[in-house]
Amino acid sequence: MNENPSILSHVSLGTNQFAQAVAFYDQVLAALNIGRVLDLSEHQAVAYGRAYPEFWIQSPINGQPAQTANGTHVAFLAE
């Protein structure tokens, strides 16, 4: 059995203000004992978690501005 009790693999939020969003989540998530676990800033993506990437902030992968239904996805864990 998987030791991770979560049903989610990860959640990604797209942003049009990558540096500002990362600065915000660095500060806010630190208060919850959550930090960066993967930093792909050169690709404008940072992942946060306690043990593995669960919450991502990124610029949309298609290069278009983040907007409703562009830059956000939810991924479920599956065996």
C-alpha positions as CSV (number, residue, x, y, z in Angstrom):
1,M,0.0,0.0,0.0
2,N,1.2,3.5,-0.8
3,E,2.3,5.4,2.4
4,N,1.0,8.7,1.0
5,P,-2.6,9.2,2.3
6,S,-3.3,11.8,-0.4
7,I,-5.4,11.1,-3.5
8,L,-3.7,14.0,-5.3
9,S,-0.4,13.8,-7.1
10,H,-0.1,17.6,-7.4
11,V,-1.9,20.8,-8.2
12,S,-0.5,23.5,-10.5
13,L,-1.5,27.1,-10.7
14,G,-0.6,29.3,-13.7
15,T,0.5,32.8,-13.2
16,N,1.3,35.9,-15.3
17,Q,3.5,37.3,-12.5
18,F,5.9,34.4,-11.7
19,A,8.4,36.2,-9.5
20,Q,5.8,37.8,-7.4
21,A,3.8,34.6,-7.0
22,V,6.8,32.6,-6.0
23,A,7.8,35.3,-3.4
24,F,4.3,35.2,-2.0
25,Y,4.1,31.4,-1.8
26,D,7.6,31.2,-0.3
27,Q,6.5,33.3,2.6
28,V,3.0,32.0,3.1
29,L,3.8,28.3,2.8
30,A,6.8,28.6,5.1
31,A,4.3,29.4,7.9
32,L,2.8,25.9,7.2
33,N,6.2,24.2,7.2
34,I,6.0,23.8,3.4
35,G,9.0,24.8,1.3
36,R,10.4,24.5,-2.2
37,V,11.2,20.9,-3.2
38,L,11.9,21.6,-6.9
39,D,13.1,24.9,-8.4
40,L,12.8,25.2,-12.2
41,S,12.9,29.0,-12.2
42,E,14.7,28.9,-15.5
43,H,11.5,27.4,-16.9
44,Q,9.3,29.6,-14.6
45,A,8.1,26.7,-12.4
46,V,8.6,26.0,-8.7
47,A,7.2,23.1,-6.7
48,Y,6.3,23.1,-3.0
49,G,5.7,20.3,-0.6
50,R,7.0,18.7,2.6
51,A,8.5,15.6,1.0
52,Y,7.8,15.8,-2.7
53,P,6.3,18.2,-5.3
54,E,2.6,18.7,-4.5
55,F,1.8,22.3,-5.3
56,W,3.3,24.1,-8.3
57,I,3.4,27.7,-9.4
58,Q,4.3,28.2,-13.0
59,S,3.9,30.1,-16.2
60,P,1.6,28.2,-18.5
61,I,3.5,25.7,-20.5
62,N,2.0,26.8,-23.8
63,G,3.4,30.3,-23.4
64,Q,0.0,31.9,-23.4
65,P,-1.2,34.2,-20.5
66,A,-2.6,32.4,-17.5
67,Q,-6.4,32.6,-17.5
68,T,-9.4,30.5,-16.6
69,A,-8.7,27.0,-17.8
70,N,-5.1,27.8,-18.9
71,G,-2.3,27.1,-16.5
72,T,-4.3,25.1,-13.9
73,H,-4.5,21.4,-13.5
74,V,-5.2,18.8,-10.8
75,A,-3.5,15.4,-11.0
76,F,-4.7,12.4,-9.1
77,L,-2.4,9.6,-7.7
78,A,-3.0,6.3,-9.3
79,E,-1.3,2.9,-9.0
